[in-house]
């Protein structure tokens, strides 16, 4: 008998169902992966916006008299 069959017999009705990260936390593993993907994407977008803002303040701003940098 293979390991998958033993696991199927021991888990019974719960076999093939997605397991939560922690028993007391109702978040599934796939939901946690989606959350990590969204936060990673959001972080990179935020970094890009900070770089664009810095370029505007540092390079474009002084040309128009905004935020004089000495």
N, CA, C and O of each residue as an XYZ file, in Angstrom:
280
protein
N       0.854     -1.178      0.000
C       0.000      0.000      0.000
C       0.898      1.238      0.000
O       1.859      1.317      0.764
N       0.579      2.191     -0.853
C       1.393      3.390     -0.966
C       1.067      4.423      0.099
O       0.053      4.336      0.792
N       1.948      5.396      0.210
C       1.785      6.461      1.211
C       0.511      7.259      0.983
O      -0.163      7.632      1.943
N       0.172      7.527     -0.272
C      -1.039      8.303     -0.565
C      -2.295      7.558     -0.094
O      -3.227      8.173      0.425
N      -2.316      6.256     -0.274
C      -3.481      5.481      0.176
C      -3.571      5.467      1.697
O      -4.661      5.574      2.259
N      -2.431      5.334      2.361
C      -2.432      5.371      3.830
C      -2.924      6.727      4.325
O      -3.718      6.812      5.262
N      -2.440      7.781      3.684
C      -2.848      9.127      4.078
C      -4.343      9.318      3.846
O      -5.033      9.926      4.664
N      -4.836      8.798      2.733
C      -6.252      8.930      2.415
C      -7.104      8.188      3.448
O      -8.154      8.679      3.861
N      -6.650      7.016      3.858
C      -7.387      6.256      4.863
C      -7.340      6.935      6.225
O      -8.338      6.941      6.946
N      -6.189      7.510      6.590
C      -6.082      8.132      7.912
C      -6.845      9.455      7.986
O      -7.429      9.773      9.021
N      -6.843     10.226      6.897
C      -7.548     11.511      6.907
C      -9.041     11.346      6.638
O      -9.851     12.156      7.089
N      -9.394     10.317      5.919
C     -10.803     10.060      5.648
C     -11.447     11.161      4.831
O     -11.034     11.422      3.701
N     -12.446     11.801      5.387
C     -13.219     12.819      4.678
C     -12.417     14.097      4.407
O     -12.738     14.837      3.477
N     -11.386     14.363      5.201
C     -10.586     15.575      5.041
C      -9.494     15.445      3.975
O      -8.760     16.401      3.728
N      -9.381     14.285      3.350
C      -8.337     14.075      2.344
C      -8.574     14.962      1.129
O      -9.679     14.996      0.587
N      -7.551     15.670      0.705
C      -7.641     16.530     -0.461
C      -8.126     17.933     -0.166
O      -8.074     18.796     -1.043
N      -8.597     18.183      1.049
C      -9.038     19.522      1.416
C      -7.835     20.344      1.845
O      -6.863     19.825      2.394
N      -7.926     21.622      1.584
C      -6.822     22.513      1.923
C      -6.766     22.723      3.438
O      -7.791     22.932      4.086
N      -5.565     22.663      3.982
C      -5.370     22.804      5.415
C      -5.129     24.262      5.786
O      -4.504     24.995      5.019
N      -5.611     24.693      6.941
C      -5.308     26.054      7.389
C      -3.851     26.165      7.825
O      -3.194     25.163      8.108
N      -3.356     27.407      7.874
C      -1.979     27.638      8.300
C      -1.793     27.188      9.744
O      -0.865     26.446     10.067
N      -2.683     27.646     10.593
C      -2.698     27.244     11.997
C      -4.088     26.715     12.322
O      -5.064     27.175     11.731
N      -4.207     25.774     13.232
C      -5.520     25.204     13.519
C      -6.543     26.235     13.998
O      -7.730     26.107     13.696
N      -6.108     27.236     14.727
C      -7.029     28.227     15.280
C      -7.209     29.445     14.372
O      -7.977     30.349     14.703
N      -6.511     29.483     13.231
C      -6.588     30.607     12.307
C      -7.274     30.155     11.015
O      -6.774     29.260     10.335
N      -8.422     30.769     10.667
C      -9.175     30.281      9.500
C      -8.647     30.800      8.166
O      -9.435     31.202      7.309
N      -7.331     30.800      7.974
C      -6.715     31.243      6.725
C      -6.031     30.043      6.085
O      -5.202     29.373      6.702
N      -6.397     29.789      4.834
C      -5.818     28.659      4.107
C      -4.466     29.048      3.521
O      -4.143     30.231      3.417
N      -3.688     28.059      3.145
C      -2.353     28.306      2.593
C      -2.408     29.095      1.292
O      -1.567     29.966      1.068
N      -3.374     28.810      0.435
C      -3.474     29.544     -0.830
C      -3.833     31.007     -0.584
O      -3.374     31.884     -1.317
N      -4.645     31.281      0.435
C      -4.981     32.663      0.773
C      -3.748     33.404      1.273
O      -3.564     34.582      0.968
N      -2.916     32.730      2.030
C      -1.686     33.353      2.523
C      -0.741     33.655      1.367
O      -0.091     34.701      1.357
N      -0.657     32.759      0.399
C       0.196     32.999     -0.772
C      -0.304     34.184     -1.578
O       0.499     34.993     -2.040
N      -1.625     34.305     -1.757
C      -2.192     35.446     -2.467
C      -1.885     36.745     -1.730
O      -1.558     37.753     -2.358
N      -1.990     36.728     -0.398
C      -1.693     37.909      0.397
C      -0.231     38.326      0.221
O       0.064     39.512      0.070
N       0.663     37.372      0.241
C       2.087     37.664      0.059
C       2.334     38.246     -1.327
O       3.100     39.199     -1.463
N       1.696     37.688     -2.364
C       1.858     38.221     -3.718
C       1.354     39.655     -3.820
O       2.016     40.499     -4.424
N       0.193     39.943     -3.240
C      -0.359     41.299     -3.284
C       0.530     42.286     -2.536
O       0.786     43.384     -3.031
N       1.003     41.909     -1.355
C       1.835     42.839     -0.589
C       3.183     43.060     -1.260
O       3.725     44.164     -1.202
N       3.735     42.029     -1.897
C       4.991     42.197     -2.624
C       4.802     43.147     -3.796
O       5.619     44.043     -4.011
N       3.741     42.958     -4.547
C       3.451     43.847     -5.680
C       3.226     45.283     -5.188
O       3.729     46.232     -5.789
N       2.483     45.436     -4.112
C       2.237     46.767     -3.550
C       3.508     47.438     -3.079
O       3.666     48.649     -3.228
N       4.411     46.662     -2.513
C       5.686     47.208     -2.060
C       6.498     47.732     -3.227
O       7.050     48.830     -3.149
N       6.582     46.964     -4.316
C       7.344     47.414     -5.483
C       6.715     48.643     -6.131
O       7.426     49.535     -6.595
N       5.393     48.692     -6.162
C       4.717     49.881     -6.695
C       5.041     51.088     -5.827
O       5.311     52.169     -6.352
N       5.019     50.923     -4.517
C       5.336     52.024     -3.604
C       6.779     52.495     -3.774
O       7.046     53.696     -3.763
N       7.699     51.564     -3.931
C       9.102     51.936     -4.153
C       9.228     52.745     -5.435
O       9.940     53.748     -5.473
N       8.539     52.310     -6.487
C       8.561     53.045     -7.749
C       8.005     54.454     -7.600
O       8.557     55.403     -8.156
N       6.915     54.596     -6.853
C       6.334     55.924     -6.633
C       7.272     56.828     -5.840
O       7.357     58.023     -6.123
N       7.966     56.287     -4.870
C       8.925     57.078     -4.097
C      10.065     57.542     -4.997
O      10.508     58.686     -4.891
N      10.541     56.678     -5.874
C      11.620     57.057     -6.803
C      11.146     58.168     -7.740
O      11.869     59.138     -7.965
N       9.936     58.031     -8.287
C       9.402     59.063     -9.174
C       9.251     60.382     -8.419
O       9.617     61.435     -8.941
N       8.722     60.336     -7.209
C       8.572     61.551     -6.403
C       9.932     62.181     -6.136
O      10.081     63.399     -6.232
N      10.917     61.366     -5.804
C      12.254     61.897     -5.535
C      12.827     62.576     -6.774
O      13.418     63.652     -6.678
N      12.652     61.947     -7.945
C      13.139     62.553     -9.187
C      12.468     63.897     -9.459
O      13.130     64.849     -9.872
N      11.172     63.977     -9.231
C      10.457     65.235     -9.441
C      10.977     66.299     -8.496
O      11.247     67.425     -8.914
N      11.117     65.959     -7.240
C      11.580     66.939     -6.258
C      13.016     67.344     -6.544
O      13.353     68.524     -6.449
N      13.858     66.400     -6.887
C      15.288     66.674     -7.042
C      15.643     67.309     -8.386
O      16.495     68.195     -8.436
N      15.010     66.877     -9.469
C      15.400     67.333    -10.799
C      14.432     68.345    -11.411
O      14.858     69.379    -11.925
N      13.151     68.052    -11.358
C      12.169     68.916    -12.001
C      11.819     70.104    -11.108
O      11.650     71.219    -11.601
N      11.712     69.880     -9.826
C      11.316     70.930     -8.888
C      12.167     72.183     -8.950
O      11.612     73.275     -9.073
N      13.476     72.083     -8.870
C      14.306     73.288     -8.914
C      14.176     74.066    -10.230
O      14.363     75.282    -10.242
N      13.866     73.396    -11.317
C      13.698     74.085    -12.592
C      12.502     75.035    -12.553
O      12.500     76.056    -13.240
N      11.500     74.709    -11.765
C      10.313     75.548    -11.644
C      10.315     76.368    -10.363
O       9.340     77.062    -10.075
N      11.377     76.302     -9.604
C      11.463     77.072     -8.382
C      10.820     76.400     -7.179
O      10.633     77.037     -6.142
N      10.476     75.102     -7.305
C       9.908     74.383     -6.174
C      11.041     73.785     -5.362
O      12.055     73.362     -5.917
N      10.875     73.750     -4.093
C      11.795     73.056     -3.184
C      13.265     73.325     -3.544
O      13.987     72.432     -3.988
N      13.666     74.526     -3.347
C      15.037     74.904     -3.678
C      16.034     74.052     -2.883
O      15.973     73.986     -1.655
N      16.934     73.416     -3.593
C      17.970     72.576     -2.975
C      19.290     73.294     -3.172
O      19.704     73.543     -4.304
N      19.946     73.625     -2.085
C      21.227     74.333     -2.170
C      22.390     73.396     -2.137
O      23.538     73.834     -2.199
